[in-house]
Amino acid sequence: MIVCVCNNISDREIRQAVEMGLTSMSDLYKELGVGTCCGKCVSYAREVMNEHLESTTTVTELRRTPVAGLAA
C-alpha cells in the first residue's frame, strides 16, 4: 500500500528500511523522503514504522533450559 503518494513510498519500503536499521521519522525523512512534500503521510508512516519496530524481535541471548522429566 502506498503511504507517501508524493514520493511513491509503500509500507513495504518502510518496513524494509526498519529492517535495515532505520528507527526514527528523521531517518525515514532523510533516507526515503517520507513527509518531504505535503506531509500528510507522516502519521501513517510513523504508525507503520512503530508497528514494525515493535514486531521485530531481537535475540540477545540464548540459554538452554532443561526440560522437566527428561534426564540430561
Legacy VTK file of the C-alpha trace (Angstrom):
# vtk DataFile Version 3.0
C-alpha trace
ASCII
DATASET POLYDATA
POINTS 72 float
0.000 0.000 0.000
1.311 3.439 -0.854
1.938 5.503 2.286
3.530 8.588 0.711
1.777 9.450 -2.550
4.075 12.393 -3.301
7.189 10.210 -3.321
5.536 6.853 -4.110
6.742 5.168 -0.901
5.000 1.989 0.212
4.517 0.431 3.624
6.733 -2.412 2.434
9.585 0.023 1.753
9.187 1.477 5.237
9.301 -1.998 6.807
12.396 -2.860 4.754
14.044 0.377 5.889
13.331 -0.558 9.520
14.923 -3.957 8.910
17.976 -2.138 7.536
18.293 -0.156 10.769
16.200 2.990 10.387
14.449 3.702 13.685
13.038 7.236 13.535
10.942 9.513 11.366
14.052 11.600 10.854
15.740 8.523 9.328
12.759 7.879 7.045
12.704 11.537 6.036
16.415 11.548 5.126
16.667 8.120 3.528
13.287 7.649 1.830
11.885 11.158 1.565
8.818 10.377 3.679
6.988 13.591 4.541
9.159 15.880 2.426
6.328 17.296 0.300
2.833 17.758 1.689
3.381 15.915 4.988
0.011 14.138 5.020
1.753 10.743 5.167
3.757 11.370 8.336
1.275 9.984 10.880
0.663 6.753 8.949
4.352 6.333 8.114
5.127 6.668 11.837
2.453 4.075 12.623
3.891 1.598 10.082
7.426 2.165 11.376
6.431 1.782 15.059
4.369 -1.342 14.428
7.271 -2.947 12.595
9.770 -1.908 15.266
7.523 -3.478 17.924
7.055 -6.687 15.935
10.767 -7.134 15.283
12.315 -9.403 17.865
15.994 -9.112 18.623
17.621 -12.138 20.194
20.376 -11.044 22.536
20.990 -14.272 24.444
20.167 -17.938 24.075
20.055 -20.280 27.063
19.492 -23.977 27.138
16.986 -24.846 29.828
16.401 -28.414 30.996
13.052 -29.941 30.208
11.277 -31.269 33.284
11.133 -35.074 33.425
13.989 -35.700 30.989
17.375 -36.952 32.109
20.363 -34.929 30.961
LINES 1 73
72 0 1 2 3 4 5 6 7 8 9 10 11 12 13 14 15 16 17 18 19 20 21 22 23 24 25 26 27 28 29 30 31 32 33 34 35 36 37 38 39 40 41 42 43 44 45 46 47 48 49 50 51 52 53 54 55 56 57 58 59 60 61 62 63 64 65 66 67 68 69 70 71
